[in-house]
Amino acid sequence: MTASILASTASGLRLALISAMLLGPLVTLGAMHSNEVAVAKRGAGLLLFVSLQRQSMS
């Protein structure tokens, strides 16, 4: 019984490690991209966005 619990724990830790290694870079890229969108919606980026939206409506 103890051996099966130890084996299950080891498998779970391996799965968690592999998941973290695969998803870590994707999460990092997603976080970097979300910051770029927030920056683009301020200042000159917002002005350009609004002017392009107005031009497309007319």
Stockholm file with secondary structure:
# STOCKHOLM 1.0

chainA/1-58         MTASILASTASGLRLALISAMLLGPLVTLGAMHSNEVAVAKRGAGLLLFVSLQRQSMS
#=GR chainA/1-58 SS CHHHHHHHHHHHHHHHHHHHHHHHHHHHHHHHHHHHHHHHTSTHHHHHHHHHHHHHHC
#=GC SS_cons        CHHHHHHHHHHHHHHHHHHHHHHHHHHHHHHHHHHHHHHHTSTHHHHHHHHHHHHHHC
//
